[in-house]
Amino acid sequence: MLDYILQNWVLILVLLAFSITLRYTVFMDAVTIRRIYVLIVGIFLLSIVVYLEFLLAEQGTGRKLRVVLMAIRYSATPFIVAQVLFTLIKRQRWFLFVPAIVLAVIDFISIFTGIVFHIDEAGVFSRGPLGFLPYFVAGLYCFLLLYILFRRCNRQAVEIIPIVFLSLALLSGLLFPFVFGKAYANIFCPTIAIALFVYYEFQILQLTKKDSLTGLLNRHAFYADLATNPEDLSALVSIDMNGLKTINDTEGHAAGDNALVTLALCFQRALKRRQLAYRVGGDEFVIICHRCTHDEVTQLVERIRRNVAETPYSCSIGYSETADGAKSADALLKESDEMMYAEKARHYAAAGLDRRKQ
């Protein structure tokens, strides 16, 4: 026990600090916090498995137990990466874990067949025909996680840097075992724990600029960014959700929150380079376009309309453009709001509804 603590002291301290921080955070919802706790426990248990497995290897004893521990370790790594994805990316479903479950079954079958790994009577390890399958499955999860994170980020350095940091940690978990072998197996858990803790701290720092519900930039960031390099401002897009009050009144505020999150994802997926989305009010959003052409602005609006059309919700959109900063930000916002409100009025008129009650 003392030997385990000494070898994993850094990991223990990081996980303990992570747990204490989560205990007192007010910036994350309860579901996300619970999922992070699951990650912390999983990483801690995996570190025990790794320690016992290599202890038995050094002693040259307990071959049967060592094979079981190896099956657990090979299965746990993709599960942990899948749990990272399940925790950091909203709206993921349980079937995300299906590949990890299938791999775990194969790993435990390998105890008897050696199709993934084998340890002979002399204690010598060798890979089976599917020896690289655990790394392949973990790699798929890593790729999916990083792709979604990059896809949904606001393309600002404060968001890209922690994603790059997390990428390096996850990729090292896939590549370093082939370079350093057993030596790296003992630092896998601390690497993932530190990467997650650093990513979490970056997320906390970003909350001053991000809307906690939707993940978009907030009103404060909107006005700060408008004042930065105003000569690069080429267009503003105003968006207002239709019928949020009705959803809140009839289905509850949780349903209304879900609607806002769904629309925010639609906007985020529509963004290209030099386009940033903000939630500036309850159901009000604005997109800032820097150095974008007329075609790029109209194509952005069309992508938003297509994305929203795939949901049960709707929104009204308006936009205003300027050439070479000829219009002020205030003038642009006024024009785009006017276009948006005109569209909203047509929407409610066509539906025969009183906008004031919606």
Sequence and secondary structure as in RCSB ss.txt:
>XXXX:A:sequence
MLDYILQNWVLILVLLAFSITLRYTVFMDAVTIRRIYVLIVGIFLLSIVVYLEFLLAEQGTGRKLRVVLMAIRYS
ATPFIVAQVLFTLIKRQRWFLFVPAIVLAVIDFISIFTGIVFHIDEAGVFSRGPLGFLPYFVAGLYCFLLLYILF
RRCNRQAVEIIPIVFLSLALLSGLLFPFVFGKAYANIFCPTIAIALFVYYEFQILQLTKKDSLTGLLNRHAFYAD
LATNPEDLSALVSIDMNGLKTINDTEGHAAGDNALVTLALCFQRALKRRQLAYRVGGDEFVIICHRCTHDEVTQL
VERIRRNVAETPYSCSIGYSETADGAKSADALLKESDEMMYAEKARHYAAAGLDRRKQ
>XXXX:A:secstr
 HHHHHHTHHHHHHHHHHHHHHHH  SS HHHHHHHHHHHHHHHHHHHHHHHHHHHHHHT  HHHHHHHHHHHHH
HHHHHHHHHHHHHSTT  GGGGHHHHHHHHHHHHHHHH SSEEE TT  EEE TTTTHHHHHHHHHHHHHHHHHH
HHS S HHHHHHHHHHHHHHHHHHHHHHHHTHHHHTTHHHHHHHHHHHHHHHHHHHTTTB TTT SB HHHHHHH
HTSSGGGEEEEEEEEESSHHHHHHHH HHHHHHHHHHHHHHHHHH  TTEEEEE SSSEEEEEEES  HHHHHHH
HHHHHHHHHTSS  EEEEEEE STT S HHHHHHHHHHHHHHHHHHHHHHHT  GGG 
